[in-house]
Structures are given as C-alpha cells and as structure tokens.
Amino acid sequence: MKLLITGGCGFVGSSLALQFKANYPAAEVIAFDNLKRRGSELNVNRLKLNGIKFIHGDIRNKEDFDAIGEITCLIEASAEPSVLAGVNSSPDYLINTNLAGTINCLNYARKFNATFVFLSTSRVYPIKTIERLNYAETATRFILESKQTVPGTSERGFSEDFPLAGTRSLYGATKLASELIIQEYNELYNIKAVIIRCGVISGPWQMGKVDQGVVVLWAANHYWKGKLSYIGYGGEGKQVRDVLHVADLYDLVDLQLKDIDKVNGEIFNVGGGMDCSASLMELTALCEERSGNKLNIEKISQNRPYDLRLYLTDNSKVERITGWKPKRNLKTIVQEIFDWIEQNNKELIHILQ
C-alpha cells in the first residue's frame, strides 16, 4: 500500500496518517500539505518521527504532485474548512482549494487507478431547509421533534435522504460540487471511490478556532481562562452538534479500504450521533468539570451567517452496510483534549489561547 493523504499535516490528515502507519508499518504513507493553517507545522516532525514522508505541496498546483510518484490510495482530507470562508473576504482560495484542488487530486488518482476516499461535510445540506424543521427546546438544548415533514429527518438526526435543493454556504457548495465530480469519475473512469459526509470531528492535535474546531476552542479557553461567547439563537448556548472522535473516523476509513468494493460509489453521513452530542451549554459544563474553571461567557443574541441551531448525524446507513459504530463518547473526547493541552501547553499557548 502506498497511501497519499492530502492535507496530511492538518488535524484529520495527520491523525489518519499516524494511525495507518502504526497499524500497517510496511505501508508507505505520504502526507502532502501546504502548511497554510497555523499549527500544522507542528505535525511535520511528528509525522517524520513515525516514518511518514512529508511533501510540501498544494493541491491547487498540479505540478506539486510530480514529487509523489505512484500511489494505490488517495485520501482527500485537504480543504479550507471554515463555513464562514468567503463571507467577508474573497472566495478564491476556498473555491480553488475545495473544488479545483479536488479535481487535481482526482486526476492524480486516475493516473494510477488509485482508490479515492473523499472527506466531505454535513454542510452540503441546505441551511434554510434545516432551519424550517420542527424543533423543541429543553433547559439545555434544542431537540428535533418526532413529527417531521422533510425526508431524511428524524429524532436521530439527518440521513442521506435529506433534500439537497437550496443554498448551503460557499464552503458547502464547493464540497457538494466536488462530490458530483467524484461520482462522474467513479462512473466514467471506474475509479473506486467513497464519500464520507462528516459533521464535527474532534480530538487531540486539532487547532480549534471560532469557525472550525469548537470542542478544542472551548477546552482551550477553559484551560487558559480565556473568553468565549454564545452566539445566536438568543445567546443561550442551546445549539447542538454531534461530535466524532478522529480515531473513530480512522476505524471507518480502514474498514472501507479493506472492502472497497462493498462501499464503492456510496455516500455516507458519518458522525458521533445522538449519543455523542452536546449543546454549547452542555459542552461548557463538561469543560468546567474537567478544568475547574468557570468562565463568564458573553451572550450575543444575533445569528451569524450560516448558523444552524442543530445538526445530528443519522448513522443508520453506514452502520447497516459496514457494521461501523462510533466507540468514543464526548466526555472521553474532552478528557483527551485537556490532557493533550496540558502535555503541550508551551507549544500550544500561542496558537490556541
């Protein structure tokens, strides 16, 4: 196996690279990254020390792939991950990376008939449709009511049958457009491919920011007694997301690559599910319990562009076809993040604080 992971020094990419190399020592694992995201440079030595080859390159540039050579599998984990990208700035980097870059990756995989794993996003689903669903409100969170009229919606969350018509953010649009191109390559060129629509992914070594990496952002600010805000929906912190541990994502990708014919051409919603979900208010309680610090969290009632009150992943399809289920719960994820911050606080303080 010669495995190329684009975005290989990012949080997800580096985590997958390290676990693949640990479980398959004879495999050649290559991390390909432009090191644009702050903190990704900290992973270069971690990868090299574990026998993973690092190539400094950008998926936007076709010529940067020339140094790689033949591959058997490509995991596309590079992206501009911010849902707010392009809101107050040019969308050029977003579009050129998340769409044109993915096409460059596809063409490189096609060159060697390599298996293609695409990490997409739950943000492909249209915002206005999600916001029009029937919700109820508890003391600590929003919940989906049992009676819904939109297909692909239940108390468990959102399945792959949720309608795609509508707008979703430029970020979500680039990922959905990439999905459509991948499906064409899968059919026309017989490239074996699988698409994974992930919700919130978290764990140690994620450089969390306000627009991406909320669990790490929350933990870091509790650790260093920083500032946080409940933004939107009245400023109460009742917005809900499910959270997937990056090690659970690895387990799924490994399973899929072992039996690619079984999942070839499939699209899967993948997340922590209801059992590994929290509102911001509930996440605050977990961070307070672990850190011993209580913050005065600012309340901002006004919503931001592309806000959602709730997203939960219905894993029914991926569980049915592959047998995979997430193993780690949210308390474990938070605990591991705090342990990582404590062990690396001198390196991380200037990035996460």
FENPE-V577547 format. One record per run of one state. SS is the DSSP state (H for helix, E for strand, C for the rest). FROM is the first residue (numbers start at 1). TO is the last residue. Records with the same first field share a line. If there is no record, write none. Layout:
SS->FROM-TO ; FROM-TO
This chain:
C->1-1 ; 7-10 ; 24-27 ; 34-41 ; 50-52 ; 57-61 ; 68-72 ; 77-91 ; 113-114 ; 125-126 ; 132-134 ; 138-141 ; 145-152 ; 155-156 ; 159-169 ; 189-192 ; 199-199 ; 203-208 ; 210-211 ; 213-213 ; 224-228 ; 232-232 ; 236-239 ; 259-259 ; 264-266 ; 271-273 ; 292-297 ; 301-309 ; 312-312 ; 314-315 ; 323-329 ; 344-344 ; 353-353
E->2-6 ; 28-33 ; 53-56 ; 73-76 ; 115-121 ; 135-137 ; 142-144 ; 153-154 ; 157-158 ; 193-198 ; 200-202 ; 209-209 ; 212-212 ; 229-231 ; 240-245 ; 267-270 ; 277-279 ; 298-300 ; 310-311 ; 313-313
H->11-23 ; 42-49 ; 62-67 ; 92-112 ; 122-124 ; 127-131 ; 170-188 ; 214-223 ; 233-235 ; 246-258 ; 260-263 ; 274-276 ; 280-291 ; 316-322 ; 330-343 ; 345-352
